[in-house]
């Protein structure tokens, strides 16, 4: 679901866990990152719609964990 949403943006999306960074538009790359509950990640976007991409992806993650967007 994350990769599908990220793919809708023109910006390059990267997800990292501090040790490794992967393409946020690739389901396989995200699986290889092996993020588990409680793991802190960083999402970056670079491109013409980067702010919109970050807002949408952060909102997706917040909703997935039952938190209200801040």
N, C-alpha and C positions, 0 to 999 in steps of 0.2 A: 504494500500500500504506500509506503514512504517513497520507494523508487518510482512508482507510477505517478505520484503527485509531483515529485521532483522533475520528472521528465517533461512535464507540461510547461516548464520555464526554459527560456533560452540561456539563462546564466548557467555557468558551471557550478555544480553543487558538490561539496566535499564534506564527508563525515569522518571525524577522527576520534580516537579514544585516548589520545595522548601519546601513544606509541606508534600508531599506524593510521594512515589516512587513505580513504578509498573514495571512489566515485559514487556519490549519493544517488545516481540514476541507474545503477547496476545492482539488481537483486543479488546476484552471485557475490559481488564485492562486499555488499552489506552483510551477507551471511558469513563471509570469511572474516569480517571484523569481529564476529563472535561477541557482540554486546549482550550482556545479561542485565536483569533488573538491578538497579542501583548503580550501574556503570555511568560515569559522567562522560558525555560526548560533547563534541564541538561541531557545529554545523556552520559552514561558510558558503557563501555564494559570490560569484564574480561575474558580472555582466550587466546588461542593460536593465534587467528586471530583478536584480539581486535583493532589493528591499522587500519586494512583493513575495519573492520566493522564500526568504527567511521567515517572514510573517506567517505565510501559509504552512510551512513545514513545522515551525514551532507550535502553531496552533494545533496541528494534527497530533503532534506528540503529547501536548497537554491534554487534549481530549481523550487520547488513548489511555492515559493514566488517570483519568477522572478528575483532573485539575481544571479549574477555571482559568482562562487566559488572563495573564497579568498585565 
